[in-house]
Amino acid sequence: MKKYGKRLNWALPLGIVLLACGSGPSTQAQPGEASVASTAMMSQQVPEAVSATELHEVLAVEDDNRVVLDVRTPGEVEQGVIVGAVVMDYRSADFEERLKELDVSKHYYVVCASGGRSGRTQSMMAGLGFEQVTNVVGGMNDWKAQGYPVLEKQ
């Protein structure tokens, strides 16, 4: 009996390790292709916040599902906006109503002067059922400091 007991001392942990590793179908991707799990994760991940530099990189790629939402005041907007941005004054009386008119299926990058109002807008939009809303931390102050292009409003 002692002879078999010693063999079980190493066999049991080895069996547990083998079971933990699994013997089911492999989910690893072949070279040059993404796994199903990683593809699903990438398509569902929406960053909570990005820098102006990260937004600039995002905007370099054509994407019909992406919208830059500028929530600064008209006076701030006169100093320039990101090309193609939708402008809505955070301080306007109908701001929340105007948010409700937006397409909830789009991915919004919300920008203000420095990131405060855009962060609050992000929270409001989440409360309205928007699932793809990203705050641009540093806002237009950082965008301009990096020397990225703006469209001058007149």
Order of alpha helices (4+ residues) and beta strands (2+ residues): alpha-alpha-beta-alpha-beta-alpha-beta-alpha-beta-alpha-beta-alpha
